[in-house]
Amino acid sequence: RAVRSAARAVAPGGTLVVTYLPNRLSVQEWRLRRIAKTGFHRRLYGLAAARRMLLSIGFEVLDARFQATLRAGWTGAALRAIPGLAAFSSVLCFVARKCDSM
């Protein structure tokens, strides 16, 4: 809902930057749900599903990426350094432009 609300405020041709969309593959979210049983996000998003959501509300996705937000230490460093592990980062980030024809 928050992304949809923000999208209404963006003028056609304008840019939307989403810097914190909880990743469904997040190691941190898995730990919070399964072990801590508290502090997790109610909704999680995959990269492809989030991209489709932005397209469905009239945005062209210019950039989409994983953002490692784990605490300092070997896990955060590994997510940044080892190819493929970024998919398990905590959040997704997007830059999208609102289409003129919507």
Secondary structure, DSSP 4 states (H G I P E B T S, - for coil): -HHHHHHHHSPTT-EEEEEEEEBTT-HHHHHIIIII-SS--S--B-HHHHHHHHHHTTEEEEEEEEE--PPTTHHHHHHHHSTTGGGGSSEEEEEEEE-TT-
